[in-house]
Amino acid sequence: MKKLLLSAALLALPLAAQATPSVGFSQSGANVNVTVSLLGGERFQESAAGGGQLFSFNDALAGSTITSIVAGPNPPASGISGFTNLLPVQTTNGFFTASVECTNAAECNGSATPLLTSLTFTVTNATLAQLETPNAAGHIFFADTIEPTAVPEPASLALLGVGLAGLAFAKRRQTA
Protein backbone atom coordinates (compact mmCIF):
# COMPACT_ATOMS: atom_id res chain seq x y z
CA MET A 1 0.00 0.00 0.00
CA LYS A 2 2.85 2.40 0.86
CA LYS A 3 4.58 1.84 -2.47
CA LEU A 4 1.34 2.39 -4.37
CA LEU A 5 0.64 5.75 -2.68
CA LEU A 6 4.21 6.99 -3.12
CA SER A 7 4.23 5.90 -6.77
CA ALA A 8 0.94 7.69 -7.41
CA ALA A 9 2.28 10.87 -5.80
CA LEU A 10 5.51 10.78 -7.82
CA LEU A 11 3.67 10.12 -11.09
CA ALA A 12 1.60 13.25 -10.53
CA LEU A 13 4.67 15.51 -10.68
CA PRO A 14 5.02 17.08 -14.13
CA LEU A 15 8.08 16.12 -16.15
CA ALA A 16 10.07 18.82 -17.91
CA ALA A 17 9.76 18.52 -21.67
CA GLN A 18 12.89 18.77 -23.77
CA ALA A 19 12.19 21.40 -26.42
CA THR A 20 13.84 21.48 -29.82
CA PRO A 21 14.31 24.76 -31.68
CA SER A 22 12.54 25.13 -34.99
CA VAL A 23 15.03 26.46 -37.57
CA GLY A 24 14.13 27.36 -41.13
CA PHE A 25 16.40 28.42 -44.01
CA SER A 26 14.81 29.69 -47.24
CA GLN A 27 16.41 31.05 -50.40
CA SER A 28 15.16 34.44 -51.61
CA GLY A 29 17.08 35.54 -54.69
CA ALA A 30 20.73 36.07 -53.69
CA ASN A 31 19.84 35.95 -49.98
CA VAL A 32 18.91 33.34 -47.39
CA ASN A 33 16.20 34.08 -44.82
CA VAL A 34 16.65 32.38 -41.45
CA THR A 35 13.93 31.90 -38.83
CA VAL A 36 14.65 30.40 -35.39
CA SER A 37 11.80 29.75 -32.94
CA LEU A 38 12.24 28.25 -29.49
CA LEU A 39 9.54 25.99 -28.11
CA GLY A 40 8.54 24.73 -24.69
CA GLY A 41 9.32 27.90 -22.75
CA GLU A 42 13.00 28.05 -23.71
CA ARG A 43 14.64 31.42 -24.37
CA PHE A 44 17.88 32.57 -25.94
CA GLN A 45 20.81 33.55 -23.75
CA GLU A 46 24.47 34.36 -24.28
CA SER A 47 26.78 32.10 -22.33
CA ALA A 48 30.22 30.56 -22.57
CA ALA A 49 28.54 27.41 -23.96
CA GLY A 50 27.52 29.38 -27.04
CA GLY A 51 30.77 31.33 -27.34
CA GLY A 52 28.87 34.48 -26.32
CA GLN A 53 26.39 34.27 -29.24
CA LEU A 54 22.64 33.70 -29.32
CA PHE A 55 22.75 31.79 -32.61
CA SER A 56 25.81 30.56 -34.51
CA PHE A 57 26.23 29.02 -37.96
CA ASN A 58 28.83 28.66 -40.71
CA ASP A 59 29.35 31.43 -43.24
CA ALA A 60 32.80 32.12 -44.62
CA LEU A 61 31.46 33.84 -47.72
CA ALA A 62 33.18 36.98 -48.94
CA GLY A 63 30.70 39.84 -49.15
CA SER A 64 27.90 38.30 -47.09
CA THR A 65 26.25 40.25 -44.27
CA ILE A 66 23.47 39.67 -41.75
CA THR A 67 20.60 42.15 -42.13
CA SER A 68 16.96 42.65 -41.13
CA ILE A 69 17.38 41.12 -37.67
CA VAL A 70 14.15 40.86 -35.71
CA ALA A 71 14.15 39.39 -32.18
CA GLY A 72 11.07 38.83 -30.10
CA PRO A 73 8.92 39.11 -28.22
CA ASN A 74 10.92 41.47 -25.97
CA PRO A 75 14.25 42.43 -27.62
CA PRO A 76 17.12 44.01 -25.67
CA ALA A 77 17.25 47.81 -25.57
CA SER A 78 20.68 47.96 -27.22
CA GLY A 79 19.58 45.74 -30.12
CA ILE A 80 20.85 42.63 -31.88
CA SER A 81 23.87 42.47 -34.18
CA GLY A 82 24.96 39.96 -36.81
CA PHE A 83 28.51 39.04 -37.82
CA THR A 84 29.85 36.98 -40.72
CA ASN A 85 33.34 35.88 -41.74
CA LEU A 86 34.45 35.55 -38.12
CA LEU A 87 37.48 33.68 -36.94
CA PRO A 88 35.99 30.36 -35.81
CA VAL A 89 34.21 30.78 -32.46
CA GLN A 90 33.93 27.67 -30.28
CA THR A 91 30.59 26.52 -28.85
CA THR A 92 29.68 23.23 -27.18
CA ASN A 93 28.75 22.02 -30.71
CA GLY A 94 32.07 22.91 -32.37
CA PHE A 95 33.34 25.97 -34.20
CA PHE A 96 31.23 28.43 -36.23
CA THR A 97 32.08 31.45 -38.39
CA ALA A 98 28.90 33.60 -38.18
CA SER A 99 26.68 34.71 -35.33
CA VAL A 100 23.71 36.72 -34.17
CA GLU A 101 24.24 38.25 -30.74
CA CYS A 102 23.14 41.00 -28.40
CA THR A 103 24.87 44.32 -29.01
CA ASN A 104 25.29 44.55 -25.23
CA ALA A 105 26.03 41.02 -23.95
CA ALA A 106 25.00 41.91 -20.38
CA GLU A 107 21.40 42.23 -21.62
CA CYS A 108 21.27 38.61 -22.81
CA ASN A 109 22.88 36.62 -20.02
CA GLY A 110 19.81 34.48 -19.26
CA SER A 111 17.94 36.89 -16.99
CA ALA A 112 14.17 37.20 -17.21
CA THR A 113 14.39 40.24 -19.49
CA PRO A 114 14.83 40.53 -22.35
CA LEU A 115 12.73 37.55 -23.26
CA LEU A 116 13.95 36.25 -26.61
CA THR A 117 12.22 33.23 -28.10
CA SER A 118 12.52 34.00 -31.80
CA LEU A 119 15.10 35.36 -34.24
CA THR A 120 14.57 36.22 -37.88
CA PHE A 121 17.33 37.56 -40.13
CA THR A 122 18.67 37.58 -43.67
CA VAL A 123 22.13 36.53 -44.83
CA THR A 124 22.95 38.45 -48.01
CA ASN A 125 24.92 37.05 -50.96
CA ALA A 126 24.51 33.45 -49.78
CA THR A 127 22.90 30.20 -50.85
CA LEU A 128 21.24 27.47 -48.82
CA ALA A 129 24.02 25.04 -49.73
CA GLN A 130 26.64 27.45 -48.38
CA LEU A 131 24.85 28.01 -45.04
CA GLU A 132 23.80 24.40 -44.48
CA THR A 133 27.36 23.10 -44.48
CA PRO A 134 28.12 21.27 -41.20
CA ASN A 135 31.16 22.14 -39.11
CA ALA A 136 33.84 19.55 -38.24
CA ALA A 137 31.62 18.28 -35.40
CA GLY A 138 28.74 17.69 -37.85
CA HIS A 139 26.53 20.61 -36.75
CA ILE A 140 24.94 23.21 -39.02
CA PHE A 141 24.02 25.68 -36.25
CA PHE A 142 24.02 26.24 -32.50
CA ALA A 143 21.30 28.02 -30.51
CA ASP A 144 22.35 29.04 -27.00
CA THR A 145 19.23 28.60 -24.87
CA ILE A 146 18.11 28.28 -21.28
CA GLU A 147 15.21 26.13 -20.17
CA PRO A 148 12.76 27.39 -17.55
CA THR A 149 12.81 25.77 -14.14
CA ALA A 150 9.91 23.36 -13.78
CA VAL A 151 7.53 24.44 -11.03
CA PRO A 152 5.00 21.85 -9.84
CA GLU A 153 1.36 22.79 -10.32
CA PRO A 154 -0.77 23.26 -7.17
CA ALA A 155 -2.83 20.15 -7.98
CA SER A 156 0.36 18.08 -8.23
CA LEU A 157 1.54 19.38 -4.88
CA ALA A 158 -1.85 18.59 -3.34
CA LEU A 159 -1.70 15.03 -4.69
CA LEU A 160 1.82 14.66 -3.33
CA GLY A 161 0.57 15.88 0.07
CA VAL A 162 -2.32 13.38 0.03
CA GLY A 163 0.15 10.60 -0.81
CA LEU A 164 2.47 11.59 2.05
CA ALA A 165 -0.48 11.86 4.46
CA GLY A 166 -1.56 8.36 3.38
CA LEU A 167 1.93 7.03 4.07
CA ALA A 168 1.94 8.65 7.51
CA PHE A 169 -1.52 7.20 8.26
CA ALA A 170 -0.45 3.70 7.14
CA LYS A 171 2.69 3.92 9.30
CA ARG A 172 0.60 5.03 12.29
CA ARG A 173 -1.83 2.13 11.83
CA GLN A 174 1.06 -0.37 11.80
CA THR A 175 2.50 0.94 15.08
CA ALA A 176 -0.91 0.99 16.83
N, C-alpha and C positions, 0 to 999 in steps of 0.2 A: 504494500500500500504506500509506504514512504517513497519508494522509487517511482511509482506511478505519479504521485503528486509533484515531486521534484521535476520529473521529466516534462509534465504538462506545463509547469511554471517556466521552465527553460525554453520550451518550444514557443511560448507566447512572446518571447523577446524578439524584436525585429532584427533581421540580419542586414548588414550594410551591403548594398548592391555595388558591384564593381562596374563603373560606367566606362564607356569607350567613347572617345571623341569622334564626331562625325566630320570628316575632312573631304572637301570636294575641290577638284581642279578642273577648270574648263577653259578651252582655247577660245579666244575672241580676237580674231585677226592676228596681229603680231604680239598679242599679250596673253597672259594666263591669269584668269580670275581664281582666287583661292578663298574658300569659305571654311571656317573651323567653328564648330558648335560643340560645346561641352554639355553632357547629359548627366542626369542623376545628381544634381546639386553641386557638381564640381565647379571650380573657378580657376582661372589662370593666376599664376604667381610667378615671380622671378626669384629663383633660388640658385644655389651652387649646382644642384642637380641638372638644371637646364642651362648652365653656363651663363646665367644672368639674363636669359631671353625668355619671352613668353612662348614663342613658336619659332622653331629652327628647321631649316631645310637646306638642300644643296642647290647652289646657283653660282657657278664660276663663269658666268657669261659676260663678256665684255659689253658694256653699254646697257645692261639691264638695270632697272631701278624698281623700287617698291613704292607704289603710289596708291591714292584713294583708300587709305586705311580707315576703317570704321570699327570701333570696339564698343561693345555694349554689354549690359544695358546701362552701366554707370562708369564711363571712361575716366581715367585720371585727369586731373586739372591740367597737368603739363603736356598731355597728349601722348601719342604713340608714334614711334619712329620705325622705319624699315631700313635695313642695310643689306647690300649684296656685295659679292666679291670680297668677303672677309677672309682673313687668315683663318684656317679651320679652328672653330671653337668647340671644345669638348663638352658633351652632355653625358648623361648616364647611358644614352643610346649611341654613343660614338661621336664623331666629328661632323660638323656642318659648316657651310660657308655663307649662309644667309640667315637673317633673323628679323623678327618683329619684336620690339621691346618697348617698355615705358621710357619716355624721354627722361623722367626722373625715377630711377630705380626704387627709391625709398617709397614711392606711391604704390608699388606693385609687389610688396614683399609677403603677400599672403594675408594681410589684415582684412577686416570685413569690408572696408571701402578702399579703393574702388572695387566694385563687383564686376568682374569681366568674365562672361561666359561665351562670348562669341567674338570672332575676328573675321573681317572681310578685307581683302586687299588685292591689288593687281600687280603682277610682275611684268614689266614692259620688256619688249624685245626678247621674248622667251617662247619656248614651245613646251607642250606637255611632256614630251620625251626627255627634254633637258631637265625639267624640274622633278620628274618621277624617277630619277636615277638614284638607286640606293647608295648609302655610304659603305665603307669597308665592313661595318658591323651588320649590313643588310637592311638598314632603316632608311625610309624616304623622308621622314620628318620626326620631330620631337615636340610635344606640347607639354610645357611645365605646368602642372596642375596641383591643386590641393583638394582633397576630399573633405566634405563636412564631417564633423564628429556626430556619430549616431546618438540620438537622444531617445530613450524609450518613451513610448506613448503612455499617457496616464492609464489607459485600460490595461496595457501590458504590465505596468507596475502594480496595479490592483490585483491582477491575476497572480503575479509573483507573490504578493502579500498573502493572498488566500492560500496559495500553495505552502508557504512557510508557516502560516497559522495552522494548516492541516497537519503538517509535520510535527509542530509543537504539541497539538492535541493528541496525535497518535503516540508520541513519546510519553506524554503525561498519563495516558490510559495504560500503557505498558508498566509504568512504575507504580500505579495504584493497585 
